Amino acid sequence: MIDYLIVGSGLAGISFSETALAQHKTILVIDDDSQNSSKIAGGLYNPVILKRFSEVWHAKEQLDLMKSFYSSIETKLDSKFDFKKPILRKFFSIEEQNNWFSASDKPSLAPFLSLNLITKKYSGINSPFNYGEVLHTGFVDTASLLSSYRVYLKVNQWFLNETFDYNKLIISDGYVEYKEVQARNIIFAEGFGIRANPYFKHLPLDGTKGELFIIKAPMLGLDVIVNTNVFILPLGDGLFKVGATYNWKDKSAEPTVDGRAELIDRIQEIIDCDFEIVEHFAGIRPTVRDRRPLVGTHPQYTRVHVLNGLGTRGVMIGPEMAKALYDSIENGIPLDDEININRIKPKNYI
């Protein structure tokens, strides 16, 4: 019997896998590649919501935990995934500058907002009002991380590439059984795929579609991340990842003409050089209307758990939520009411 059967190997799934393995637990991960939001994500970590100049929920705790979390994985896999890089907010007016300095006076934001204007001129961007710098930022190369971690799981025979069949899950008081596997607990970390999960499909995970580009802009001289209406992330060799759109209605994972047009317009608001669209991606983020994750244990089946709803900040919030769920299961530490699925009325559960 293993300790954990984990369904899903996106950011939520590998966050819990790594958390369990660090405590010497045995795992098996099942995934069928049906969800791609973690793979195509920008992977930025940023403790400030720049649209409103407000602090990200639990920002300090998340940043503190993720540093050691990703460092440990990098050491284990002998690869680099976490890249420290400044995020600059381009100002479009004196008023935006003033709003920045007003926000930096708030105790919750002071550790994250630099008081020094960045006046450097980057080729390809007209910036008469300069930039503000967000501190403690960077990005995780999610595509490389997920691919490398899956190889690691396969090498150790901890991974099954298949579609999970809910009809073959047998739940007992002391364990769950799936085909020939017995596990003390099962963790569903399926992202938007939760919509097909009979145990948790009625949780209010809505999902927002995001579209991104890879562009080639040889005249754009950025070595930092610029984040305004979209982020522009340098990849090297004149390539940049740009995103993302937010669409609450369209639940398909296909790029759209409207999304393409919106991204082009937003890019042209920031840069004033030519660019070529190299690739166009789309995915459905696992988002929740109240902007809090969905973490916890099924109200009827104590061996069945969920880790979902990481939203747009999965690289930051994933390790913290995985630890919270692990501590709840193994050590009886109550989950924060803000993330516990008990905040949702358990109607219509299987």
Contacts in CASP RR format, 6 or more apart in sequence:
PFRMAT RR
TARGET T0000
AUTHOR 0000-0000-0000
METHOD contacts of the structure
MODEL  1
MIDYLIVGSGLAGISFSETALAQHKTILVIDDDSQNSSKIAGGLYNPVIL
KRFSEVWHAKEQLDLMKSFYSSIETKLDSKFDFKKPILRKFFSIEEQNNW
FSASDKPSLAPFLSLNLITKKYSGINSPFNYGEVLHTGFVDTASLLSSYR
VYLKVNQWFLNETFDYNKLIISDGYVEYKEVQARNIIFAEGFGIRANPYF
KHLPLDGTKGELFIIKAPMLGLDVIVNTNVFILPLGDGLFKVGATYNWKD
KSAEPTVDGRAELIDRIQEIIDCDFEIVEHFAGIRPTVRDRRPLVGTHPQ
YTRVHVLNGLGTRGVMIGPEMAKALYDSIENGIPLDDEININRIKPKNYI
1 175 0 8 1.000
1 182 0 8 1.000
1 183 0 8 1.000
1 184 0 8 1.000
2 26 0 8 1.000
2 27 0 8 1.000
2 28 0 8 1.000
2 181 0 8 1.000
2 182 0 8 1.000
2 183 0 8 1.000
2 184 0 8 1.000
3 20 0 8 1.000
3 25 0 8 1.000
3 26 0 8 1.000
3 27 0 8 1.000
3 183 0 8 1.000
3 184 0 8 1.000
3 185 0 8 1.000
4 16 0 8 1.000
4 17 0 8 1.000
4 20 0 8 1.000
4 25 0 8 1.000
4 26 0 8 1.000
4 27 0 8 1.000
4 28 0 8 1.000
4 183 0 8 1.000
4 184 0 8 1.000
4 185 0 8 1.000
4 186 0 8 1.000
4 187 0 8 1.000
5 27 0 8 1.000
5 28 0 8 1.000
5 30 0 8 1.000
5 176 0 8 1.000
5 178 0 8 1.000
5 181 0 8 1.000
5 183 0 8 1.000
5 185 0 8 1.000
5 186 0 8 1.000
5 187 0 8 1.000
6 13 0 8 1.000
6 16 0 8 1.000
6 17 0 8 1.000
6 20 0 8 1.000
6 27 0 8 1.000
6 28 0 8 1.000
6 29 0 8 1.000
6 30 0 8 1.000
6 186 0 8 1.000
6 187 0 8 1.000
6 189 0 8 1.000
7 29 0 8 1.000
7 30 0 8 1.000
7 31 0 8 1.000
7 164 0 8 1.000
7 186 0 8 1.000
7 187 0 8 1.000
7 188 0 8 1.000
7 189 0 8 1.000
7 190 0 8 1.000
8 29 0 8 1.000
8 30 0 8 1.000
8 31 0 8 1.000
8 35 0 8 1.000
8 188 0 8 1.000
8 189 0 8 1.000
8 190 0 8 1.000
8 191 0 8 1.000
9 17 0 8 1.000
9 29 0 8 1.000
9 31 0 8 1.000
9 146 0 8 1.000
9 149 0 8 1.000
9 150 0 8 1.000
9 153 0 8 1.000
9 159 0 8 1.000
9 189 0 8 1.000
10 31 0 8 1.000
10 35 0 8 1.000
10 38 0 8 1.000
10 39 0 8 1.000
10 146 0 8 1.000
10 189 0 8 1.000
10 191 0 8 1.000
11 38 0 8 1.000
11 41 0 8 1.000
11 142 0 8 1.000
11 146 0 8 1.000
11 310 0 8 1.000
11 314 0 8 1.000
11 315 0 8 1.000
11 318 0 8 1.000
12 38 0 8 1.000
12 189 0 8 1.000
12 191 0 8 1.000
12 286 0 8 1.000
12 307 0 8 1.000
12 308 0 8 1.000
12 309 0 8 1.000
12 310 0 8 1.000
12 314 0 8 1.000
12 318 0 8 1.000
12 321 0 8 1.000
12 322 0 8 1.000
13 29 0 8 1.000
13 187 0 8 1.000
13 189 0 8 1.000
13 307 0 8 1.000
13 322 0 8 1.000
14 145 0 8 1.000
14 146 0 8 1.000
14 149 0 8 1.000
15 69 0 8 1.000
15 189 0 8 1.000
15 307 0 8 1.000
15 318 0 8 1.000
15 319 0 8 1.000
15 321 0 8 1.000
15 322 0 8 1.000
16 187 0 8 1.000
16 189 0 8 1.000
16 307 0 8 1.000
16 322 0 8 1.000
16 325 0 8 1.000
16 326 0 8 1.000
17 27 0 8 1.000
17 29 0 8 1.000
17 149 0 8 1.000
17 153 0 8 1.000
17 158 0 8 1.000
18 69 0 8 1.000
18 72 0 8 1.000
18 73 0 8 1.000
18 149 0 8 1.000
18 319 0 8 1.000
18 322 0 8 1.000
19 319 0 8 1.000
19 322 0 8 1.000
19 323 0 8 1.000
19 326 0 8 1.000
20 27 0 8 1.000
20 326 0 8 1.000
21 27 0 8 1.000
22 72 0 8 1.000
23 326 0 8 1.000
23 330 0 8 1.000
27 158 0 8 1.000
28 158 0 8 1.000
28 159 0 8 1.000
28 160 0 8 1.000
28 181 0 8 1.000
28 183 0 8 1.000
29 153 0 8 1.000
29 158 0 8 1.000
29 159 0 8 1.000
29 160 0 8 1.000
30 159 0 8 1.000
30 160 0 8 1.000
30 162 0 8 1.000
30 164 0 8 1.000
31 150 0 8 1.000
31 159 0 8 1.000
31 160 0 8 1.000
31 161 0 8 1.000
32 161 0 8 1.000
32 162 0 8 1.000
32 163 0 8 1.000
32 164 0 8 1.000
33 161 0 8 1.000
34 163 0 8 1.000
34 193 0 8 1.000
35 190 0 8 1.000
35 191 0 8 1.000
35 192 0 8 1.000
35 193 0 8 1.000
35 284 0 8 1.000
36 253 0 8 1.000
36 283 0 8 1.000
37 191 0 8 1.000
37 192 0 8 1.000
37 283 0 8 1.000
37 284 0 8 1.000
37 285 0 8 1.000
37 286 0 8 1.000
38 142 0 8 1.000
38 146 0 8 1.000
38 314 0 8 1.000
39 142 0 8 1.000
39 143 0 8 1.000
39 146 0 8 1.000
40 142 0 8 1.000
40 143 0 8 1.000
40 212 0 8 1.000
40 281 0 8 1.000
40 282 0 8 1.000
40 283 0 8 1.000
41 142 0 8 1.000
41 285 0 8 1.000
41 314 0 8 1.000
41 315 0 8 1.000
42 139 0 8 1.000
42 142 0 8 1.000
42 212 0 8 1.000
42 231 0 8 1.000
42 233 0 8 1.000
42 241 0 8 1.000
42 243 0 8 1.000
42 244 0 8 1.000
43 139 0 8 1.000
43 140 0 8 1.000
43 141 0 8 1.000
43 142 0 8 1.000
43 314 0 8 1.000
43 315 0 8 1.000
44 87 0 8 1.000
44 137 0 8 1.000
44 138 0 8 1.000
44 139 0 8 1.000
44 225 0 8 1.000
44 227 0 8 1.000
44 231 0 8 1.000
44 233 0 8 1.000
44 315 0 8 1.000
45 62 0 8 1.000
45 63 0 8 1.000
45 66 0 8 1.000
45 137 0 8 1.000
45 138 0 8 1.000
45 139 0 8 1.000
45 140 0 8 1.000
45 313 0 8 1.000
45 315 0 8 1.000
45 316 0 8 1.000
46 56 0 8 1.000
46 87 0 8 1.000
46 134 0 8 1.000
46 137 0 8 1.000
46 138 0 8 1.000
46 227 0 8 1.000
46 313 0 8 1.000
46 316 0 8 1.000
47 55 0 8 1.000
47 56 0 8 1.000
47 59 0 8 1.000
47 60 0 8 1.000
47 62 0 8 1.000
47 63 0 8 1.000
47 112 0 8 1.000
47 134 0 8 1.000
47 135 0 8 1.000
47 136 0 8 1.000
47 137 0 8 1.000
47 316 0 8 1.000
48 54 0 8 1.000
48 55 0 8 1.000
48 56 0 8 1.000
48 59 0 8 1.000
48 109 0 8 1.000
48 112 0 8 1.000
48 113 0 8 1.000
48 134 0 8 1.000
49 55 0 8 1.000
49 56 0 8 1.000
50 89 0 8 1.000
50 134 0 8 1.000
50 227 0 8 1.000
50 228 0 8 1.000
53 99 0 8 1.000
53 100 0 8 1.000
53 102 0 8 1.000
53 103 0 8 1.000
53 109 0 8 1.000
53 113 0 8 1.000
54 103 0 8 1.000
54 109 0 8 1.000
55 106 0 8 1.000
55 108 0 8 1.000
55 109 0 8 1.000
55 112 0 8 1.000
56 62 0 8 1.000
56 313 0 8 1.000
56 316 0 8 1.000
57 291 0 8 1.000
57 292 0 8 1.000
57 338 0 8 1.000
58 317 0 8 1.000
58 320 0 8 1.000
59 112 0 8 1.000
59 316 0 8 1.000
60 111 0 8 1.000
61 320 0 8 1.000
62 313 0 8 1.000
62 316 0 8 1.000
62 317 0 8 1.000
62 318 0 8 1.000
62 319 0 8 1.000
62 320 0 8 1.000
63 136 0 8 1.000
63 316 0 8 1.000
65 319 0 8 1.000
65 320 0 8 1.000
65 323 0 8 1.000
66 82 0 8 1.000
66 315 0 8 1.000
66 316 0 8 1.000
66 318 0 8 1.000
66 319 0 8 1.000
66 320 0 8 1.000
67 82 0 8 1.000
69 319 0 8 1.000
70 81 0 8 1.000
70 82 0 8 1.000
70 140 0 8 1.000
70 145 0 8 1.000
70 319 0 8 1.000
71 82 0 8 1.000
73 81 0 8 1.000
73 145 0 8 1.000
73 149 0 8 1.000
74 80 0 8 1.000
74 81 0 8 1.000
74 82 0 8 1.000
76 152 0 8 1.000
77 148 0 8 1.000
77 149 0 8 1.000
77 152 0 8 1.000
79 144 0 8 1.000
79 148 0 8 1.000
80 141 0 8 1.000
81 140 0 8 1.000
81 141 0 8 1.000
81 144 0 8 1.000
81 145 0 8 1.000
81 148 0 8 1.000
82 138 0 8 1.000
82 140 0 8 1.000
83 138 0 8 1.000
83 139 0 8 1.000
83 140 0 8 1.000
83 141 0 8 1.000
84 137 0 8 1.000
84 138 0 8 1.000
85 137 0 8 1.000
85 138 0 8 1.000
85 139 0 8 1.000
85 224 0 8 1.000
85 225 0 8 1.000
86 133 0 8 1.000
86 134 0 8 1.000
86 137 0 8 1.000
86 138 0 8 1.000
86 224 0 8 1.000
86 225 0 8 1.000
87 133 0 8 1.000
87 134 0 8 1.000
87 137 0 8 1.000
87 138 0 8 1.000
87 224 0 8 1.000
87 225 0 8 1.000
87 226 0 8 1.000
87 227 0 8 1.000
87 231 0 8 1.000
88 118 0 8 1.000
88 131 0 8 1.000
88 132 0 8 1.000
88 133 0 8 1.000
88 134 0 8 1.000
88 224 0 8 1.000
88 225 0 8 1.000
88 226 0 8 1.000
88 227 0 8 1.000
89 100 0 8 1.000
89 131 0 8 1.000
89 132 0 8 1.000
89 133 0 8 1.000
89 134 0 8 1.000
89 226 0 8 1.000
89 227 0 8 1.000
89 228 0 8 1.000
90 125 0 8 1.000
90 127 0 8 1.000
90 129 0 8 1.000
90 131 0 8 1.000
90 226 0 8 1.000
90 228 0 8 1.000
90 270 0 8 1.000
91 97 0 8 1.000
91 100 0 8 1.000
91 127 0 8 1.000
91 129 0 8 1.000
91 130 0 8 1.000
91 131 0 8 1.000
91 132 0 8 1.000
92 129 0 8 1.000
92 228 0 8 1.000
93 129 0 8 1.000
94 129 0 8 1.000
96 129 0 8 1.000
97 117 0 8 1.000
97 129 0 8 1.000
97 130 0 8 1.000
100 113 0 8 1.000
100 132 0 8 1.000
101 115 0 8 1.000
103 109 0 8 1.000
103 113 0 8 1.000
104 110 0 8 1.000
104 113 0 8 1.000
104 114 0 8 1.000
104 115 0 8 1.000
111 135 0 8 1.000
111 136 0 8 1.000
112 134 0 8 1.000
112 135 0 8 1.000
112 136 0 8 1.000
113 132 0 8 1.000
113 133 0 8 1.000
113 134 0 8 1.000
113 135 0 8 1.000
114 132 0 8 1.000
114 133 0 8 1.000
114 134 0 8 1.000
114 135 0 8 1.000
116 133 0 8 1.000
117 130 0 8 1.000
117 131 0 8 1.000
117 132 0 8 1.000
118 130 0 8 1.000
118 131 0 8 1.000
118 132 0 8 1.000
118 133 0 8 1.000
119 130 0 8 1.000
119 131 0 8 1.000
120 131 0 8 1.000
121 127 0 8 1.000
122 220 0 8 1.000
122 221 0 8 1.000
122 222 0 8 1.000
122 224 0 8 1.000
123 219 0 8 1.000
123 220 0 8 1.000
123 221 0 8 1.000
123 273 0 8 1.000
124 217 0 8 1.000
124 219 0 8 1.000
124 220 0 8 1.000
124 221 0 8 1.000
124 271 0 8 1.000
124 272 0 8 1.000
124 273 0 8 1.000
125 220 0 8 1.000
125 221 0 8 1.000
125 222 0 8 1.000
125 226 0 8 1.000
125 270 0 8 1.000
125 271 0 8 1.000
125 272 0 8 1.000
126 272 0 8 1.000
131 226 0 8 1.000
134 227 0 8 1.000
137 225 0 8 1.000
138 225 0 8 1.000
139 225 0 8 1.000
139 233 0 8 1.000
139 315 0 8 1.000
140 315 0 8 1.000
142 315 0 8 1.000
150 159 0 8 1.000
153 159 0 8 1.000
164 178 0 8 1.000
166 196 0 8 1.000
166 197 0 8 1.000
166 198 0 8 1.000
166 199 0 8 1.000
168 178 0 8 1.000
168 179 0 8 1.000
169 176 0 8 1.000
169 177 0 8 1.000
169 178 0 8 1.000
169 186 0 8 1.000
170 176 0 8 1.000
170 177 0 8 1.000
170 178 0 8 1.000
171 301 0 8 1.000
171 303 0 8 1.000
171 304 0 8 1.000
172 303 0 8 1.000
173 302 0 8 1.000
173 303 0 8 1.000
174 184 0 8 1.000
174 303 0 8 1.000
175 182 0 8 1.000
175 183 0 8 1.000
175 184 0 8 1.000
175 303 0 8 1.000
176 182 0 8 1.000
176 183 0 8 1.000
176 184 0 8 1.000
176 185 0 8 1.000
176 186 0 8 1.000
176 303 0 8 1.000
176 304 0 8 1.000
177 183 0 8 1.000
178 186 0 8 1.000
184 303 0 8 1.000
185 303 0 8 1.000
185 304 0 8 1.000
185 305 0 8 1.000
185 329 0 8 1.000
186 303 0 8 1.000
186 304 0 8 1.000
186 305 0 8 1.000
187 305 0 8 1.000
187 306 0 8 1.000
187 307 0 8 1.000
187 325 0 8 1.000
188 194 0 8 1.000
188 197 0 8 1.000
188 199 0 8 1.000
188 200 0 8 1.000
188 304 0 8 1.000
188 305 0 8 1.000
188 306 0 8 1.000
188 307 0 8 1.000
188 308 0 8 1.000
189 306 0 8 1.000
189 307 0 8 1.000
189 308 0 8 1.000
190 197 0 8 1.000
190 308 0 8 1.000
191 205 0 8 1.000
191 286 0 8 1.000
191 308 0 8 1.000
191 309 0 8 1.000
191 310 0 8 1.000
192 205 0 8 1.000
192 207 0 8 1.000
192 251 0 8 1.000
192 284 0 8 1.000
192 285 0 8 1.000
192 286 0 8 1.000
194 200 0 8 1.000
194 201 0 8 1.000
194 203 0 8 1.000
194 205 0 8 1.000
194 286 0 8 1.000
194 306 0 8 1.000
194 308 0 8 1.000
195 201 0 8 1.000
195 205 0 8 1.000
198 350 0 8 1.000
199 298 0 8 1.000
199 301 0 8 1.000
199 304 0 8 1.000
199 306 0 8 1.000
199 349 0 8 1.000
199 350 0 8 1.000
200 294 0 8 1.000
200 298 0 8 1.000
200 306 0 8 1.000
200 308 0 8 1.000
200 341 0 8 1.000
200 349 0 8 1.000
202 347 0 8 1.000
202 348 0 8 1.000
202 349 0 8 1.000
203 294 0 8 1.000
203 306 0 8 1.000
203 308 0 8 1.000
203 341 0 8 1.000
203 344 0 8 1.000
204 288 0 8 1.000
204 289 0 8 1.000
204 290 0 8 1.000
204 294 0 8 1.000
204 344 0 8 1.000
205 286 0 8 1.000
205 287 0 8 1.000
205 288 0 8 1.000
205 294 0 8 1.000
205 308 0 8 1.000
205 309 0 8 1.000
206 248 0 8 1.000
206 287 0 8 1.000
206 288 0 8 1.000
206 289 0 8 1.000
207 248 0 8 1.000
207 251 0 8 1.000
207 284 0 8 1.000
207 285 0 8 1.000
207 286 0 8 1.000
207 287 0 8 1.000
208 246 0 8 1.000
208 247 0 8 1.000
208 248 0 8 1.000
208 284 0 8 1.000
208 285 0 8 1.000
208 287 0 8 1.000
208 311 0 8 1.000
208 312 0 8 1.000
209 245 0 8 1.000
209 246 0 8 1.000
209 247 0 8 1.000
209 248 0 8 1.000
209 250 0 8 1.000
209 251 0 8 1.000
209 252 0 8 1.000
209 253 0 8 1.000
209 282 0 8 1.000
209 283 0 8 1.000
209 284 0 8 1.000
209 285 0 8 1.000
210 243 0 8 1.000
210 244 0 8 1.000
210 245 0 8 1.000
210 246 0 8 1.000
210 247 0 8 1.000
210 282 0 8 1.000
210 283 0 8 1.000
210 284 0 8 1.000
210 285 0 8 1.000
211 243 0 8 1.000
211 244 0 8 1.000
211 245 0 8 1.000
211 247 0 8 1.000
211 255 0 8 1.000
211 256 0 8 1.000
211 259 0 8 1.000
211 260 0 8 1.000
211 262 0 8 1.000
211 263 0 8 1.000
211 280 0 8 1.000
211 281 0 8 1.000
211 282 0 8 1.000
211 283 0 8 1.000
212 241 0 8 1.000
212 242 0 8 1.000
212 243 0 8 1.000
212 244 0 8 1.000
212 263 0 8 1.000
212 280 0 8 1.000
212 281 0 8 1.000
212 282 0 8 1.000
213 241 0 8 1.000
213 242 0 8 1.000
213 243 0 8 1.000
213 263 0 8 1.000
213 267 0 8 1.000
213 277 0 8 1.000
213 278 0 8 1.000
213 279 0 8 1.000
213 280 0 8 1.000
213 281 0 8 1.000
214 235 0 8 1.000
214 239 0 8 1.000
214 240 0 8 1.000
214 241 0 8 1.000
214 242 0 8 1.000
214 277 0 8 1.000
214 278 0 8 1.000
214 279 0 8 1.000
214 281 0 8 1.000
215 239 0 8 1.000
215 240 0 8 1.000
215 242 0 8 1.000
215 267 0 8 1.000
215 275 0 8 1.000
215 276 0 8 1.000
215 277 0 8 1.000
215 278 0 8 1.000
216 238 0 8 1.000
216 239 0 8 1.000
216 240 0 8 1.000
216 275 0 8 1.000
216 276 0 8 1.000
216 278 0 8 1.000
217 238 0 8 1.000
217 240 0 8 1.000
217 271 0 8 1.000
217 273 0 8 1.000
217 274 0 8 1.000
217 275 0 8 1.000
217 276 0 8 1.000
218 238 0 8 1.000
219 273 0 8 1.000
219 274 0 8 1.000
220 232 0 8 1.000
220 238 0 8 1.000
220 240 0 8 1.000
220 271 0 8 1.000
220 273 0 8 1.000
220 275 0 8 1.000
221 234 0 8 1.000
222 232 0 8 1.000
222 234 0 8 1.000
222 240 0 8 1.000
223 234 0 8 1.000
224 234 0 8 1.000
225 231 0 8 1.000
225 232 0 8 1.000
225 233 0 8 1.000
225 234 0 8 1.000
226 232 0 8 1.000
226 270 0 8 1.000
228 269 0 8 1.000
228 270 0 8 1.000
229 266 0 8 1.000
229 269 0 8 1.000
229 270 0 8 1.000
230 242 0 8 1.000
230 243 0 8 1.000
230 244 0 8 1.000
230 263 0 8 1.000
230 266 0 8 1.000
230 267 0 8 1.000
230 270 0 8 1.000
231 241 0 8 1.000
231 242 0 8 1.000
231 243 0 8 1.000
231 244 0 8 1.000
232 240 0 8 1.000
232 241 0 8 1.000
232 242 0 8 1.000
232 267 0 8 1.000
232 270 0 8 1.000
232 271 0 8 1.000
233 240 0 8 1.000
233 241 0 8 1.000
233 242 0 8 1.000
234 240 0 8 1.000
235 241 0 8 1.000
239 278 0 8 1.000
240 275 0 8 1.000
242 263 0 8 1.000
242 267 0 8 1.000
243 263 0 8 1.000
243 266 0 8 1.000
245 259 0 8 1.000
245 262 0 8 1.000
245 263 0 8 1.000
247 259 0 8 1.000
250 256 0 8 1.000
251 284 0 8 1.000
252 282 0 8 1.000
253 282 0 8 1.000
253 283 0 8 1.000
253 284 0 8 1.000
254 282 0 8 1.000
255 280 0 8 1.000
255 281 0 8 1.000
255 282 0 8 1.000
256 282 0 8 1.000
260 277 0 8 1.000
260 280 0 8 1.000
264 277 0 8 1.000
267 275 0 8 1.000
285 311 0 8 1.000
285 312 0 8 1.000
286 308 0 8 1.000
286 309 0 8 1.000
286 310 0 8 1.000
286 311 0 8 1.000
287 309 0 8 1.000
287 311 0 8 1.000
287 312 0 8 1.000
288 294 0 8 1.000
288 309 0 8 1.000
288 311 0 8 1.000
292 338 0 8 1.000
292 339 0 8 1.000
292 343 0 8 1.000
293 307 0 8 1.000
293 308 0 8 1.000
293 309 0 8 1.000
293 310 0 8 1.000
293 311 0 8 1.000
293 317 0 8 1.000
293 321 0 8 1.000
293 339 0 8 1.000
294 306 0 8 1.000
294 307 0 8 1.000
294 308 0 8 1.000
294 309 0 8 1.000
294 339 0 8 1.000
294 341 0 8 1.000
294 344 0 8 1.000
295 306 0 8 1.000
295 307 0 8 1.000
295 308 0 8 1.000
295 321 0 8 1.000
295 324 0 8 1.000
295 325 0 8 1.000
295 328 0 8 1.000
295 335 0 8 1.000
295 339 0 8 1.000
295 340 0 8 1.000
295 341 0 8 1.000
296 305 0 8 1.000
296 306 0 8 1.000
296 307 0 8 1.000
296 325 0 8 1.000
296 328 0 8 1.000
296 335 0 8 1.000
296 339 0 8 1.000
296 340 0 8 1.000
296 341 0 8 1.000
296 342 0 8 1.000
297 304 0 8 1.000
297 305 0 8 1.000
297 306 0 8 1.000
297 328 0 8 1.000
297 329 0 8 1.000
297 341 0 8 1.000
298 304 0 8 1.000
298 305 0 8 1.000
298 306 0 8 1.000
298 349 0 8 1.000
299 342 0 8 1.000
299 346 0 8 1.000
299 349 0 8 1.000
300 349 0 8 1.000
300 350 0 8 1.000
305 325 0 8 1.000
305 329 0 8 1.000
306 341 0 8 1.000
307 321 0 8 1.000
307 322 0 8 1.000
307 325 0 8 1.000
310 317 0 8 1.000
310 318 0 8 1.000
310 321 0 8 1.000
311 317 0 8 1.000
321 339 0 8 1.000
324 333 0 8 1.000
324 335 0 8 1.000
324 336 0 8 1.000
324 339 0 8 1.000
325 335 0 8 1.000
327 333 0 8 1.000
328 334 0 8 1.000
328 335 0 8 1.000
334 340 0 8 1.000
335 342 0 8 1.000
337 343 0 8 1.000
END
